[in-house]
Amino acid sequence: MPTSSSVATRRGFVTGACALLLPRFGLAARTVEVRALISADGARVTFDPIGLRIEPGDTVRWIQVRGYHSVSAYHPANDSHELRIPTAAPPWNSGVLLGQYPAKGSTFEHTFTVAGVYDYFCQPHEAAGMVGRIVVGAPGDGPGTQPFGYAPARHWREVPEAARKIFPSIESIMQRGVVPAAAAS
Ligand SMILES: [Cu+2]
């Protein structure tokens, strides 16, 4: 009898703690998947979806399905790339992922807590236009909303021409929520 009563008490405590956590984001935080791909002939490299709208607290999980890719924020900490994520947000860089899904080392996750626009690229394929854009909550007016090359005095590495054409517009991301790779350009 004392044992079962103690278990019941613990369960009651755990339930209470979960109830307290949930209202922080209104809804439970989600994990959304993005695939990193190369076509069979190697001619086309892409993230899919290429545009995504999520809420603060959500996590994006990139899955390396074919080819070898990285998931790297547009941020000066990543090899002097242009700052194109919110100023208050930490940069991230997966490095080139080493496995093919579902093998170990084929996925990378990042949790987004700061609202705004985030541009990111694949290190091996940036020049070929392998980039993506995520809007967390509302776009605001941070670096990711600025035109490419907005701060020439910083001497950041330029976003390659092929990549500039690939980013879906912030408007289309806000309207559609998910922008598949094929519909982006
Ligand atoms: Cu790539």
Residues whose N, C-alpha, C, O or C-beta is under 5 A from the ligand:
A	BS01	CU	V45 Y68 H69 S70 C122 H125 M130
